[in-house]
Structures are given as structure tokens and as C-alpha cells.
Amino acid sequence: MKDKFTSVLRNAALLLIVGMLALSADPVYAEKKQTSGKEETDLSGSSGVKMNMEDGEYSIQVDLEGGSGKAGVVSPTVLIVRDGRAFTRLQWSSSNYDYMIVDGEKYLPVNEEGMNSVFEIPVSAMDEPVEVIADTTAMGTPHEVEYTLLFYADSIGSKGQLPQEAAKRVVGVALVIIVGGGILNYFVNKRNRC
């Protein structure tokens, strides 16, 4: 019985470590908004599409077209409703994007240095193409590349549908197993000594 219990605790600890690594490795959903001395992106004056939803964070499916076809974005991505307007925290499949231009406004990345490029930008339309420009340094010299983003309104769901949120749930379950197992182990060992 003791070997089985030790095995359960070991597996729970492994799940906790894997979950913590997943949380720390993916900056897209991190709460930190500053990086490399850059200030948080100010979206207050931006023209995100009006949303009839409560302010908060949700998930949304997004498609990317354009460029060479080598770059991609994480989907589903974070949809942010702030003051009744839609924004997104968009993560690229590369760390080589140093700014984006959306509706004539320039946006700087909000990711930690060395991680894939992440931008908080307004979502100016749902269910129709949104043209953006992303500047990439992947080809040696910077190049502005035109892309089209398509956000699907019918795919809006809870933030819990995001991969990062699933990792948080795994960490929570592992913590409960470890704490519960530790308490149970204490009482079993105490009883065996008597």
C-alpha cells in the first residue's frame, strides 16, 4: 500500500512540475504586461469593435492569411472585452515580429524578451477580414508584411477553453493530490507507529 501511495504522490508531483513549466513557458496568457522596459500597450483610445458582452477575457478562434505562409498565430486566442470594445492578445509562431500596424496605429510587443511575439491589438471586425501589417526581422532586414486576420464571433467562449487555462487546472489538481496525499501519509505513518 505504501508503494502505491508513494507512486501516486510521485505522479502528482510530476504533473505539478509539468503544469508549472507549461504556465511559465507560454507568455501569451501571462498577466505581466511589461517587457524589456516597454510600457503596457494602451488600448483605451483604440477602435475595437463594440461588443455586447461583459468586460473580461474570453477565447476566440482566429485565422491568419497572407505572408509567405510560414508564420502562424495561436488559435484560439485571448479576446479581451474592455469598456465594451474588443481587443485580442495575439501570439505569433515566431519571436521575429517587432511591431504591428492595425488601422494605422503602431503596436509594440508585450511578450518577454526571447519569447514568441505577442501583441495586444484592437479587433476592428468580427466575421470579416481585418487587414494588418506585421514587421518581421526574420529575413535579416526588417520587412513589413501584410496579413489578414479573421475572428469568428460564433466561436467566442470562456477563457477556460484556452490551453493555458487547462494547464492551470492540471496544476491545481496536482496540488490537491500532493497536499491530500501528504496529510494521508502523515496519519498512515502515525497509525503504523502505534
C-alpha positions, 0 to 999 in steps of 0.5 A, a space after each residue: 500500500 505504501 508503494 502505491 501511495 508513494 507512486 501516486 504522490 510521485 505522479 502528482 508531483 510530476 504533473 505539478 512540475 509539468 503544469 508549472 513549466 507549461 504556465 511559465 513557458 507560454 507568455 501569451 496568457 501571462 498577466 505581466 504586461 511589461 517587457 524589456 522596459 516597454 510600457 503596457 500597450 494602451 488600448 483605451 483610445 483604440 477602435 475595437 469593435 463594440 461588443 455586447 458582452 461583459 468586460 473580461 477575457 474570453 477565447 476566440 478562434 482566429 485565422 491568419 492569411 497572407 505572408 509567405 505562409 510560414 508564420 502562424 498565430 495561436 488559435 484560439 486566442 485571448 479576446 479581451 472585452 474592455 469598456 465594451 470594445 474588443 481587443 485580442 492578445 495575439 501570439 505569433 509562431 515566431 519571436 521575429 515580429 517587432 511591431 504591428 500596424 492595425 488601422 494605422 496605429 503602431 503596436 509594440 510587443 508585450 511578450 518577454 524578451 526571447 519569447 514568441 511575439 505577442 501583441 495586444 491589438 484592437 479587433 476592428 471586425 468580427 466575421 470579416 477580414 481585418 487587414 494588418 501589417 506585421 514587421 518581421 526581422 526574420 529575413 535579416 532586414 526588417 520587412 513589413 508584411 501584410 496579413 489578414 486576420 479573421 475572428 469568428 464571433 460564433 466561436 467566442 467562449 470562456 477563457 477556460 477553453 484556452 490551453 493555458 487555462 487547462 494547464 492551470 487546472 492540471 496544476 491545481 489538481 496536482 496540488 490537491 493530490 500532493 497536499 491530500 496525499 501528504 496529510 494521508 501519509 502523515 496519519 498512515 505513518 502515525 497509525 503504523 507507529 502505534 
